Every structure is written in C-alpha cells, then in structure tokens.
Amino acid sequence: MSDTATITTREPTETPAAMPGAAARGTVRPGGKDLYCVVGPELFVAAEHLQGRESVDFRVLEDQEQCLGVLHAARSAGVVALVPDEALLSRPVAAVAEAVRLAVRTLAKTFRDGLREWMLDVPGPLDEGLLPLLAEEGFELAPESGLRSVCRDFTRGDRERAASMEEVYADPYTVPWNFVPLETDVLERLLAGTPPGSRVLDLGCGYGKNARQLIPLGYRVAGSDISASAVARARRLLGPGVELSVADATALPWPDASFDAALDIGCLHCMPAEDRPAAVRELARVLTPEGVLYSRMFRPRPAQWLAAQPFHTTDFGLEAGAAAALLGSVFTEVEIESTPHATYLVARGPVNR
C-alpha cells in the first residue's frame, strides 16, 4: 500500500453530494433517456425502461443517427407479444430477426423466470423468411399466425466456454452483460465528482456503451479493451471520432498523465489476480496527479454463478478489503462503499507514476 494511503468507508447512499453543474446520483440518466443499449452483430437496440413496465419499445438502430424502426413488446401473464412497426417491417428480414433476437434476450435477462412464451406478430409472408433466422431462439410457426417460442435460458452455461475475452465478445448474443441495464450506478458517481470536458478513460470498454452515455454530456472519452471484436463494435456504435484501442490493461498505450478520470466497470474484478497490481499501476500512470478512478468490483461469486458465465475464471471478484488494498497500493485516498454484491471505490492521488 502507498505510504500515505487513507481508506475511508462510506455507508451506501442514494445521492452523494454533487459538484456544481454535475448530476447527483438518481436524479438523471447519464447521456439521455435510454436505460438499455444492446449491441448485435450489425445493429443495436435501445430502450428507456423494462423493469416494472408491462410494455416497452425497442428502437432498432443502425448507427447513432439512423433508426430503422421500433419493436414493441408487451407482456401479460408471462407471455410477451412482439410487434414490429411498419418501418421495421420494411427493412430486410435479417434486420427484423436481429432486432427480435436482441429484444427477447434482453427481456429474458431482465425478467428471468417471469416469462413463459414469446409471440411474434408479423405478416404471413415474413414467417417463412424469419423462421430459420430465429431458430436459435426456438421460434416455430404459431397455429393461427406469426411465430411463437418458449422462453429459455440463453447463457453459455451448457456450451463450451470461451478461452479468452476475444472469444466471448465475438458473439454478442452470448455476452450476458450485453443485456443488462446501463451502468448508471458508476457513471453517476463520475458525474458527481468529475466535470464535463474532462478526459476520461473507460478501462475494458467492451462495446462502448459507457462512452455513448458520457460523450453527449461533454466528456472526452477514450476506451481500451483486450478484445478486438469488442473494440470494432464500439467503433461502429460510437463513430469515428472516439479514441479506442485494443490493449491489455497492464500495458496501456497512452502517455503519462493523459486522463483526468478513469472508469473500471467490470475489468479489474475479471482479471487474473496476478495481473491486477500491474493494471492499477497503469491506471495510476495514465491519470493526472489530481486524477480519479471510479471503480465497481463485484464480490466473489459462488461456483454455480461462475459456471453460467461464458468464460473460465477462478479469480472472479474481490471482497471489499481486498479491493481497497489493491487500489490503496497506488492511490493516496480510497473511498469505499460496500453493498452485498459489489464494492464501489473512488480512488484519488495516484502515486508510483
């Protein structure tokens, strides 16, 4: 641990004190109205809400500007009716199928055991074209019209698990965290402590969803990920103006003091334990002397949870004390906020630069 590291424990709170001009946690959704942004092989879908609502509209997007149409989903008694609008139905059948696949996996991930069946309402001529494209979701012709499928688990627990993050990210349909809400719990902490205009590094940026939330607010975001497939899709999601790099977290390609803040949302806690010290030293190196690291590290998970993940790991997660000690080795101040499942950390004063 650094010679002067101070570890401060905070009680979990809904609304931390916000700096002038920044949003307090829970008051806004960073970067706009969307709570979900789910990336597919060619398209992505965005939605404002899912939980607690009986219906939701998935906007189907080819890029940041072009909306191809809307897929409406309404659930009742465990059955979800899916209805593409006219604009989406006018698109190639492959686009309709991709939108349906992304939507049903998002709904299945959100509601888990609360759903029984999908019903897809499309004109008769589309049935035959969609059927082979939706085979992996189990769709078949419905007795009356359209397509139907029994809701099922889509995780890779029953498949051969990937040997690397490159293999994980190569297939967006099997990345569990692709289908969860945006990481507003961490992003809002950054909003409360780092002003717009700051240069922010998103470590382990994945498909670029954090940057998509922060860039409209005026943050200058760069991202790195060890997966070339993830970075390629992030470039498509974000456009050409965002600096993205395929890089190992232990060897970042930026000069010293390049960033005012860094985000770690799901990177450090997935890394092999022996690599974590080098990764936090790299974070300290690329941050300015006043730089801040915002991190969320999950606590260790049981074997059943690990077995359902698409990757092999024996080092997943850290307890709160271990997470604080890890960051305290290269930062002079570490503030921790513990919950039953995760530890939120804000680290300031990088050393060992």
GUBATI-962865 format. One line per 8 residues: number of its first residue (from 0); for each residue x, y, z of N, C-alpha, C. Coordinates in steps of 0.02 Angstrom, whole numbers. Example, Ala and Ser with C-alpha at 12.3 -4.5 7.8 and 13.67 -1.06 7.14 Angstrom:
0	660/-284/390/615/-225/390/660/-165/390 ~ 642/-112/354/684/-53/357/645/2/394
! end
This chain:
0	42/-59/0/0/0/0/44/62/0 ~ 21/116/-33/61/177/-34/71/202/38 ~ 126/239/49/145/257/117/91/298/153 ~ 53/338/115/5/383/147/-67/366/127 ~ -80/305/106/-147/288/84/-197/293/141 ~ -252/327/128/-306/334/176/-367/298/148 ~ -394/250/186/-453/213/165/-512/238/205 ~ -563/261/171/-623/288/203/-682/245/182
8	-722/224/231/-782/184/216/-843/228/222 ~ -885/226/170/-947/263/170/-1006/215/175 ~ -1059/238/207/-1121/199/207/-1153/207/138 ~ -1185/154/113/-1219/160/48/-1269/217/50 ~ -1269/257/-3/-1312/315/-6/-1341/322/-76 ~ -1399/350/-80/-1432/358/-145/-1409/421/-181 ~ -1390/472/-143/-1374/535/-175/-1312/567/-144 ~ -1253/556/-171/-1193/588/-144/-1194/662/-159
16	-1156/700/-120/-1151/771/-134/-1123/781/-204 ~ -1156/823/-243/-1135/833/-312/-1096/898/-319 ~ -1047/898/-362/-1010/959/-376/-1054/1005/-417 ~ -1041/1071/-416/-1082/1117/-455/-1085/1097/-528 ~ -1146/1095/-555/-1154/1080/-625/-1157/1006/-640 ~ -1145/963/-590/-1147/891/-602/-1212/863/-574 ~ -1230/804/-599/-1293/774/-579/-1283/729/-519 ~ -1325/735/-469/-1323/689/-413/-1352/622/-434
24	-1327/568/-403/-1348/502/-420/-1423/494/-409 ~ -1456/463/-458/-1527/451/-452/-1570/506/-480 ~ -1542/564/-499/-1582/619/-523/-1588/620/-598 ~ -1539/595/-634/-1542/593/-706/-1512/528/-730 ~ -1525/513/-793/-1494/456/-825/-1437/482/-868 ~ -1375/464/-855/-1319/492/-893/-1328/484/-968 ~ -1318/538/-1004/-1315/534/-1077/-1383/530/-1111 ~ -1439/535/-1075/-1503/535/-1108/-1553/487/-1077
32	-1603/469/-1116/-1661/433/-1089/-1653/358/-1086 ~ -1605/330/-1123/-1601/257/-1129/-1573/226/-1066 ~ -1605/172/-1044/-1578/131/-990/-1545/68/-1016 ~ -1564/49/-1078/-1535/-10/-1110/-1506/8/-1178 ~ -1448/-18/-1193/-1418/-14/-1259/-1385/-81/-1271 ~ -1414/-120/-1317/-1394/-190/-1327/-1365/-197/-1397 ~ -1304/-220/-1402/-1267/-222/-1465/-1273/-290/-1497 ~ -1287/-290/-1563/-1291/-351/-1601/-1236/-355/-1653
40	-1236/-406/-1695/-1185/-412/-1747/-1184/-353/-1796 ~ -1243/-328/-1815/-1246/-274/-1864/-1284/-213/-1839 ~ -1329/-223/-1791/-1372/-170/-1767/-1366/-163/-1691 ~ -1402/-116/-1662/-1410/-116/-1590/-1480/-90/-1573 ~ -1506/-110/-1515/-1572/-87/-1494/-1564/-48/-1430 ~ -1608/1/-1422/-1606/43/-1362/-1677/49/-1334 ~ -1682/51/-1268/-1747/56/-1235/-1741/99/-1173 ~ -1795/133/-1156/-1794/178/-1099/-1804/142/-1032
48	-1841/88/-1033/-1857/54/-971/-1878/-17/-986 ~ -1875/-59/-936/-1901/-128/-941/-1934/-147/-875 ~ -1896/-143/-822/-1920/-169/-758/-1980/-129/-733 ~ -2030/-166/-709/-2089/-134/-682/-2138/-108/-734 ~ -2125/-119/-797/-2169/-95/-850/-2198/-155/-887 ~ -2260/-147/-910/-2293/-201/-947/-2279/-198/-1021 ~ -2252/-142/-1045/-2236/-137/-1116/-2173/-94/-1124 ~ -2139/-104/-1179/-2078/-66/-1193/-2068/-64/-1268
56	-2041/-9/-1292/-2024/-1/-1362/-1949/-5/-1370 ~ -1925/-53/-1411/-1855/-58/-1428/-1843/-21/-1493 ~ -1804/32/-1490/-1784/68/-1552/-1727/29/-1584 ~ -1734/15/-1648/-1685/-26/-1684/-1642/22/-1724 ~ -1577/23/-1711/-1531/73/-1738/-1475/41/-1777 ~ -1458/73/-1832/-1401/51/-1872/-1338/87/-1850 ~ -1346/150/-1829/-1292/190/-1801/-1324/242/-1756 ~ -1285/291/-1734/-1311/340/-1688/-1368/382/-1717
64	-1369/388/-1783/-1417/433/-1815/-1477/397/-1845 ~ -1468/338/-1872/-1520/306/-1912/-1559/254/-1873 ~ -1623/269/-1861/-1669/222/-1829/-1706/184/-1884 ~ -1701/118/-1882/-1733/77/-1933/-1807/64/-1918 ~ -1827/74/-1857/-1896/60/-1838/-1900/42/-1764 ~ -1958/19/-1743/-1971/5/-1673/-2001/-65/-1667 ~ -1978/-102/-1617/-2007/-167/-1600/-2043/-158/-1533 ~ -2108/-165/-1535/-2148/-156/-1474/-2155/-223/-1438
72	-2145/-223/-1372/-2152/-283/-1332/-2201/-269/-1275 ~ -2250/-313/-1267/-2299/-306/-1213/-2306/-374/-1179 ~ -2301/-374/-1113/-2305/-438/-1076/-2369/-441/-1035 ~ -2397/-500/-1032/-2458/-512/-993/-2458/-585/-972 ~ -2461/-597/-907/-2464/-664/-879/-2409/-709/-906 ~ -2349/-683/-912/-2292/-722/-933/-2284/-731/-1007 ~ -2328/-702/-1047/-2323/-705/-1119/-2305/-636/-1146 ~ -2254/-634/-1190/-2233/-570/-1219/-2252/-569/-1292
80	-2292/-519/-1311/-2310/-509/-1381/-2262/-459/-1412 ~ -2231/-478/-1468/-2183/-436/-1503/-2212/-414/-1569 ~ -2214/-348/-1581/-2245/-322/-1641/-2199/-270/-1673 ~ -2169/-285/-1731/-2128/-235/-1766/-2173/-181/-1798 ~ -2150/-119/-1798/-2190/-67/-1832/-2178/-71/-1907 ~ -2215/-30/-1944/-2212/-33/-2017/-2142/-16/-2043 ~ -2109/31/-2010/-2042/50/-2033/-1994/-9/-2027 ~ -1997/-46/-1971/-1953/-103/-1962/-1971/-159/-2011
88	-2036/-170/-2023/-2057/-222/-2069/-2035/-209/-2141 ~ -2021/-145/-2156/-1998/-129/-2224/-1924/-143/-2234 ~ -1889/-160/-2180/-1817/-173/-2184/-1804/-246/-2204 ~ -1743/-263/-2222/-1728/-333/-2238/-1746/-379/-2180 ~ -1766/-440/-2197/-1788/-487/-2146/-1733/-501/-2095 ~ -1670/-498/-2115/-1615/-508/-2068/-1614/-455/-2013 ~ -1633/-393/-2030/-1635/-339/-1980/-1691/-352/-1930 ~ -1749/-374/-1954/-1805/-390/-1910/-1785/-446/-1862
96	-1753/-498/-1890/-1733/-555/-1848/-1682/-534/-1795 ~ -1633/-492/-1813/-1584/-471/-1765/-1616/-430/-1709 ~ -1663/-386/-1727/-1698/-347/-1676/-1736/-392/-1628 ~ -1770/-442/-1655/-1808/-489/-1612/-1761/-527/-1566 ~ -1706/-552/-1592/-1659/-590/-1550/-1631/-547/-1494 ~ -1612/-485/-1509/-1585/-442/-1457/-1638/-425/-1405 ~ -1699/-412/-1427/-1753/-394/-1381/-1771/-452/-1335 ~ -1779/-513/-1362/-1800/-568/-1319/-1746/-587/-1269
104	-1684/-580/-1288/-1631/-596/-1239/-1625/-543/-1185 ~ -1639/-480/-1203/-1640/-427/-1153/-1697/-438/-1104 ~ -1756/-454/-1130/-1813/-467/-1086/-1802/-529/-1043 ~ -1774/-582/-1072/-1761/-642/-1033/-1711/-629/-978 ~ -1660/-589/-991/-1610/-573/-940/-1640/-531/-884 ~ -1685/-485/-903/-1715/-440/-854/-1765/-475/-809 ~ -1810/-514/-839/-1865/-543/-801/-1852/-615/-779 ~ -1799/-646/-806/-1778/-712/-786/-1836/-762/-787
112	-1860/-784/-729/-1910/-837/-727/-1981/-812/-735 ~ -1990/-748/-747/-2058/-721/-750/-2091/-727/-818 ~ -2057/-755/-868/-2085/-759/-936/-2091/-832/-957 ~ -2143/-846/-996/-2155/-914/-1019/-2150/-921/-1095 ~ -2173/-871/-1132/-2180/-880/-1204/-2174/-814/-1241 ~ -2144/-819/-1300/-2141/-762/-1347/-2193/-773/-1402 ~ -2226/-719/-1422/-2271/-721/-1480/-2250/-664/-1526 ~ -2229/-680/-1586/-2206/-631/-1635/-2259/-622/-1688
120	-2286/-561/-1691/-2340/-546/-1738/-2311/-512/-1800 ~ -2307/-549/-1855/-2282/-521/-1918/-2328/-544/-1974 ~ -2329/-507/-2030/-2369/-529/-2087/-2348/-598/-2112 ~ -2396/-636/-2138/-2384/-704/-2160/-2323/-714/-2204 ~ -2313/-671/-2255/-2255/-681/-2299/-2187/-680/-2264 ~ -2184/-648/-2205/-2120/-644/-2169/-2105/-706/-2128 ~ -2158/-745/-2113/-2149/-803/-2069/-2093/-849/-2094 ~ -2097/-868/-2156/-2050/-916/-2183/-1979/-889/-2184
128	-1972/-824/-2199/-1905/-795/-2200/-1874/-788/-2132 ~ -1916/-774/-2082/-1890/-764/-2014/-1874/-830/-1979 ~ -1911/-882/-1995/-1906/-944/-1957/-1834/-971/-1951 ~ -1796/-977/-2006/-1727/-1003/-1997/-1682/-955/-1960 ~ -1695/-890/-1965/-1653/-841/-1931/-1666/-838/-1856 ~ -1723/-864/-1834/-1741/-863/-1763/-1738/-933/-1733 ~ -1706/-980/-1768/-1705/-1049/-1745/-1671/-1055/-1677 ~ -1618/-1016/-1664/-1582/-1023/-1601/-1624/-999/-1542
136	-1674/-957/-1555/-1720/-935/-1502/-1778/-983/-1495 ~ -1781/-1036/-1536/-1833/-1086/-1529/-1900/-1068/-1560 ~ -1902/-1018/-1604/-1966/-999/-1634/-1990/-1052/-1684 ~ -2056/-1058/-1687/-2089/-1101/-1735/-2154/-1068/-1757 ~ -2183/-1093/-1810/-2246/-1064/-1834/-2300/-1074/-1782 ~ -2337/-1019/-1768/-2393/-1023/-1722/-2454/-1053/-1757 ~ -2499/-1085/-1721/-2557/-1116/-1753/-2600/-1067/-1793 ~ -2609/-1007/-1768/-2652/-959/-1803/-2611/-919/-1853
144	-2564/-879/-1829/-2521/-838/-1871/-2461/-816/-1831 ~ -2409/-793/-1867/-2349/-770/-1833/-2306/-828/-1808 ~ -2261/-812/-1762/-2213/-861/-1735/-2218/-861/-1659 ~ -2200/-917/-1630/-2201/-921/-1557/-2141/-961/-1534 ~ -2122/-951/-1470/-2067/-987/-1440/-2075/-989/-1365 ~ -2051/-1042/-1335/-2049/-1047/-1262/-1987/-1009/-1237 ~ -1995/-969/-1186/-1939/-931/-1158/-1889/-980/-1127 ~ -1825/-968/-1138/-1774/-1013/-1112/-1710/-974/-1097
152	-1667/-1006/-1058/-1603/-975/-1040/-1557/-975/-1100 ~ -1526/-918/-1113/-1482/-912/-1172/-1408/-910/-1153 ~ -1392/-914/-1088/-1321/-908/-1069/-1282/-968/-1094 ~ -1217/-962/-1089/-1173/-1014/-1117/-1153/-1067/-1066 ~ -1192/-1075/-1013/-1176/-1124/-963/-1174/-1195/-989 ~ -1214/-1210/-1041/-1215/-1277/-1068/-1172/-1284/-1131 ~ -1132/-1234/-1145/-1089/-1236/-1204/-1015/-1237/-1182 ~ -973/-1249/-1231/-901/-1245/-1217/-884/-1172/-1204
160	-855/-1159/-1146/-843/-1090/-1127/-781/-1063/-1162 ~ -782/-997/-1173/-729/-964/-1211/-663/-965/-1171 ~ -609/-969/-1208/-543/-970/-1177/-514/-900/-1169 ~ -545/-850/-1200/-520/-781/-1196/-577/-733/-1203 ~ -566/-670/-1184/-616/-619/-1193/-630/-604/-1266 ~ -581/-616/-1309/-593/-608/-1381/-647/-657/-1403 ~ -644/-718/-1380/-695/-767/-1398/-763/-748/-1368 ~ -763/-722/-1308/-825/-701/-1276/-860/-648/-1318
168	-823/-595/-1335/-853/-538/-1369/-867/-550/-1443 ~ -840/-604/-1471/-851/-617/-1542/-925/-629/-1558 ~ -963/-654/-1510/-1034/-667/-1521/-1076/-627/-1472 ~ -1102/-569/-1493/-1139/-526/-1446/-1200/-559/-1414 ~ -1228/-609/-1447/-1288/-642/-1420/-1273/-682/-1357 ~ -1211/-698/-1343/-1196/-740/-1285/-1155/-703/-1232 ~ -1153/-637/-1235/-1119/-597/-1184/-1171/-575/-1133 ~ -1174/-606/-1074/-1229/-590/-1027/-1235/-516/-1010
176	-1179/-482/-1000/-1182/-411/-980/-1201/-365/-1038 ~ -1208/-391/-1098/-1234/-352/-1154/-1308/-337/-1145 ~ -1342/-377/-1104/-1415/-374/-1099/-1440/-345/-1033 ~ -1396/-314/-995/-1415/-285/-931/-1421/-209/-939 ~ -1452/-175/-890/-1458/-102/-894/-1389/-69/-897 ~ -1388/-8/-923/-1326/30/-925/-1300/42/-854 ~ -1235/53/-848/-1203/55/-782/-1209/124/-750 ~ -1272/145/-740/-1283/213/-713/-1258/219/-642
184	-1254/164/-605/-1232/168/-535/-1161/194/-530 ~ -1119/178/-578/-1050/203/-577/-1044/269/-615 ~ -1079/274/-671/-1075/335/-711/-1098/396/-672 ~ -1150/388/-631/-1174/445/-593/-1125/466/-539 ~ -1085/421/-515/-1032/440/-468/-980/483/-503 ~ -965/465/-565/-918/507/-604/-948/576/-616 ~ -1013/579/-634/-1046/644/-645/-1043/687/-582 ~ -1047/655/-524/-1047/693/-462/-978/718/-442
192	-925/690/-472/-858/708/-450/-811/735/-502 ~ -828/728/-566/-784/749/-620/-823/791/-670 ~ -801/851/-685/-842/896/-727/-839/878/-800 ~ -891/896/-839/-889/889/-911/-828/925/-941 ~ -805/899/-996/-743/925/-1026/-682/886/-1005 ~ -689/846/-952/-632/806/-928/-617/749/-976 ~ -554/728/-976/-533/671/-1017/-541/609/-974 ~ -580/560/-1000/-598/500/-961/-576/438/-999
200	-544/392/-964/-526/327/-991/-576/275/-967 ~ -606/238/-1013/-650/182/-996/-610/118/-1005 ~ -587/91/-948/-546/30/-949/-590/-31/-959 ~ -574/-72/-1009/-617/-128/-1025/-683/-103/-1053 ~ -679/-63/-1106/-738/-26/-1131/-790/-71/-1164 ~ -772/-133/-1181/-821/-176/-1213/-847/-146/-1277 ~ -913/-146/-1284/-944/-121/-1345/-953/-45/-1345 ~ -928/-10/-1295/-928/64/-1295/-990/96/-1267
208	-1029/60/-1227/-1092/87/-1203/-1083/142/-1151 ~ -1030/138/-1110/-1017/192/-1062/-1000/257/-1097 ~ -957/252/-1148/-939/312/-1185/-1000/343/-1219 ~ -1045/302/-1244/-1106/327/-1276/-1147/369/-1228 ~ -1145/353/-1164/-1181/392/-1114/-1146/457/-1096 ~ -1079/455/-1094/-1042/513/-1069/-1026/565/-1122 ~ -1015/545/-1183/-995/592/-1235/-1046/647/-1246 ~ -1112/633/-1248/-1160/688/-1257/-1160/739/-1200
216	-1133/720/-1143/-1129/766/-1086/-1066/809/-1087 ~ -1023/800/-1138/-964/842/-1144/-900/810/-1120 ~ -901/747/-1099/-839/714/-1078/-801/690/-1140 ~ -735/694/-1136/-691/671/-1190/-667/601/-1171 ~ -699/551/-1201/-690/482/-1179/-646/444/-1228 ~ -600/406/-1200/-561/357/-1237/-573/289/-1205 ~ -566/236/-1244/-580/170/-1217/-527/119/-1238 ~ -517/70/-1195/-473/14/-1212/-506/-51/-1193
224	-492/-102/-1232/-515/-169/-1215/-467/-219/-1246 ~ -461/-277/-1213/-415/-328/-1239/-445/-364/-1299 ~ -510/-356/-1310/-544/-391/-1365/-549/-346/-1427 ~ -520/-368/-1482/-526/-331/-1545/-598/-330/-1570 ~ -635/-384/-1559/-705/-386/-1580/-746/-334/-1542 ~ -734/-327/-1477/-770/-277/-1438/-755/-207/-1463 ~ -692/-193/-1474/-672/-125/-1496/-701/-110/-1565 ~ -703/-160/-1610/-730/-149/-1677/-804/-129/-1672
232	-841/-163/-1629/-912/-146/-1623/-921/-79/-1586 ~ -876/-64/-1539/-879/2/-1507/-868/58/-1558 ~ -824/47/-1605/-812/98/-1657/-876/109/-1698 ~ -911/55/-1713/-973/62/-1751/-1026/98/-1710 ~ -1030/84/-1645/-1079/115/-1602/-1065/189/-1592 ~ -1001/207/-1584/-982/275/-1565/-964/319/-1623 ~ -946/291/-1680/-924/331/-1736/-849/342/-1735 ~ -824/376/-1787/-751/380/-1797/-714/428/-1751
240	-749/471/-1714/-716/523/-1677/-692/505/-1607 ~ -702/442/-1587/-684/421/-1519/-621/378/-1521 ~ -574/394/-1477/-510/357/-1475/-519/291/-1438 ~ -512/236/-1475/-520/169/-1447/-458/128/-1463 ~ -437/86/-1416/-376/48/-1426/-385/-24/-1403 ~ -359/-71/-1441/-355/-140/-1420/-292/-147/-1378 ~ -300/-158/-1313/-241/-157/-1268/-255/-198/-1206 ~ -202/-227/-1179/-205/-261/-1115/-204/-207/-1060
248	-243/-218/-1008/-246/-168/-954/-180/-159/-919 ~ -134/-206/-926/-68/-200/-894/-18/-162/-937 ~ -38/-142/-997/7/-105/-1042/-34/-57/-1084 ~ -57/-4/-1054/-100/44/-1090/-58/87/-1137 ~ -86/106/-1195/-45/139/-1246/-40/215/-1239 ~ -67/245/-1185/-66/317/-1179/-7/342/-1136 ~ 15/403/-1149/70/432/-1109/48/444/-1037 ~ 98/458/-995/84/476/-925/36/536/-923
256	-6/537/-871/-49/594/-856/-94/614/-914 ~ -122/564/-949/-165/578/-1006/-238/591/-988 ~ -259/569/-928/-331/571/-912/-344/603/-844 ~ -401/636/-841/-424/666/-778/-462/615/-735 ~ -489/565/-766/-527/514/-730/-525/449/-769 ~ -537/394/-734/-541/328/-766/-600/290/-737 ~ -630/249/-779/-685/205/-760/-661/133/-761 ~ -677/96/-709/-667/23/-709/-734/-8/-690
264	-770/-30/-741/-835/-61/-729/-832/-132/-757 ~ -807/-177/-716/-806/-246/-736/-741/-271/-765 ~ -688/-232/-762/-624/-254/-790/-580/-285/-736 ~ -562/-247/-685/-514/-272/-635/-540/-335/-600 ~ -604/-338/-586/-628/-397/-548/-631/-460/-591 ~ -624/-453/-657/-622/-512/-702/-551/-536/-716 ~ -502/-494/-701/-433/-510/-720/-404/-564/-674 ~ -355/-602/-699/-318/-646/-654/-287/-606/-597
272	-288/-634/-538/-265/-598/-479/-194/-573/-486 ~ -151/-612/-520/-81/-592/-526/-71/-532/-572 ~ -121/-516/-614/-115/-460/-660/-143/-394/-633 ~ -183/-399/-580/-216/-338/-555/-168/-284/-531 ~ -115/-300/-494/-70/-246/-472/-40/-207/-530 ~ -20/-242/-583/8/-207/-641/-45/-163/-674 ~ -107/-186/-675/-160/-147/-707/-174/-83/-668 ~ -176/-86/-601/-189/-25/-563/-129/22/-566
280	-68/-5/-573/-11/40/-582/-17/77/-649 ~ -40/43/-700/-51/76/-765/-104/130/-760 ~ -157/116/-724/-209/168/-714/-180/229/-679 ~ -141/217/-627/-109/273/-591/-63/312/-638 ~ -28/277/-682/19/310/-727/-16/356/-777 ~ -72/334/-805/-104/374/-858/-150/428/-830 ~ -162/428/-764/-202/481/-733/-157/540/-715 ~ -187/600/-717/-152/660/-693/-142/655/-617
288	-99/696/-588/-90/694/-515/-156/706/-476 ~ -202/742/-507/-268/753/-474/-320/704/-499 ~ -299/654/-538/-346/608/-570/-383/564/-521 ~ -441/539/-543/-485/499/-500/-505/435/-538 ~ -503/380/-502/-527/317/-529/-594/300/-496 ~ -643/285/-538/-709/263/-516/-716/189/-533 ~ -725/147/-483/-725/75/-494/-784/42/-459 ~ -808/-11/-490/-856/-56/-457/-830/-127/-465
296	-818/-159/-408/-792/-227/-409/-843/-273/-375 ~ -865/-324/-411/-910/-373/-381/-873/-414/-328 ~ -910/-435/-279/-883/-482/-230/-878/-551/-262 ~ -837/-595/-234/-832/-663/-262/-901/-696/-268 ~ -909/-735/-321/-974/-767/-335/-969/-842/-323 ~ -1025/-875/-309/-1024/-947/-298/-1011/-985/-363 ~ -994/-1049/-355/-975/-1090/-413/-1031/-1094/-464 ~ -1093/-1096/-442/-1149/-1101/-489/-1153/-1040/-534
304	-1140/-982/-506/-1141/-920/-546/-1083/-921/-595 ~ -1024/-940/-572/-966/-942/-617/-976/-990/-674 ~ -1010/-1046/-660/-1020/-1096/-712/-1066/-1072/-767 ~ -1108/-1022/-753/-1154/-995/-804/-1123/-941/-847 ~ -1061/-921/-831/-1029/-867/-869/-998/-895/-933 ~ -989/-852/-983/-962/-876/-1047/-886/-885/-1047 ~ -854/-873/-991/-781/-878/-988/-760/-918/-927 ~ -701/-948/-930/-673/-984/-873/-638/-934/-826
312	-651/-940/-762/-615/-898/-714/-613/-933/-646 ~ -559/-923/-611/-554/-946/-542/-539/-889/-494 ~ -532/-827/-523/-512/-769/-482/-565/-714/-483 ~ -626/-729/-501/-675/-677/-510/-694/-645/-443 ~ -694/-577/-442/-720/-540/-385/-669/-530/-330 ~ -681/-478/-290/-640/-463/-231/-685/-441/-174 ~ -668/-460/-114/-702/-433/-56/-681/-359/-47 ~ -721/-323/-9/-710/-250/-4/-640/-233/20
320	-616/-269/71/-549/-253/97/-494/-265/46 ~ -500/-319/8/-450/-334/-43/-452/-282/-99 ~ -512/-261/-118/-519/-210/-170/-488/-144/-147 ~ -501/-125/-84/-472/-63/-58/-396/-67/-55 ~ -370/-124/-33/-297/-132/-30/-266/-130/-99 ~ -299/-159/-148/-272/-158/-216/-264/-86/-241 ~ -316/-46/-234/-311/23/-257/-267/65/-211 ~ -267/49/-146/-226/85/-99/-152/77/-111
328	-133/27/-151/-62/17/-165/-34/72/-211 ~ -78/107/-247/-54/158/-295/-92/223/-291 ~ -140/229/-245/-177/292/-235/-171/312/-162 ~ -170/377/-149/-162/401/-80/-228/402/-42 ~ -285/406/-78/-350/406/-46/-396/357/-82 ~ -429/315/-43/-477/268/-72/-540/270/-29 ~ -595/287/-61/-660/288/-27/-699/227/-50 ~ -724/188/-4/-761/128/-22/-832/131/4
336	-877/101/-34/-947/97/-17/-969/25/-32 ~ -984/-14/18/-997/-85/9/-1072/-99/7 ~ -1090/-145/-37/-1158/-172/-40/-1151/-248/-36 ~ -1206/-285/-30/-1200/-358/-25/-1167/-390/-85 ~ -1171/-359/-144/-1146/-392/-204/-1085/-358/-235 ~ -1072/-295/-217/-1018/-259/-250/-989/-207/-203 ~ -929/-183/-221/-896/-129/-186/-884/-72/-235 ~ -907/-12/-218/-893/47/-258/-833/83/-228
344	-786/101/-271/-724/133/-247/-711/196/-287 ~ -690/248/-252/-667/310/-283/-596/322/-256 ~ -547/319/-301/-477/324/-282/-446/387/-309 ~ -410/424/-267/-380/488/-286/-306/487/-268 ~ -269/534/-300/-199/541/-284/-156/485/-308 ~ -153/472/-374/-111/417/-399/-38/428/-383 ~ -5/374/-363/67/376/-350/100/321/-392 ~ 164/309/-379/203/259/-418/198/274/-493
352	202/337/-510/192/357/-579/257/351/-618
! end
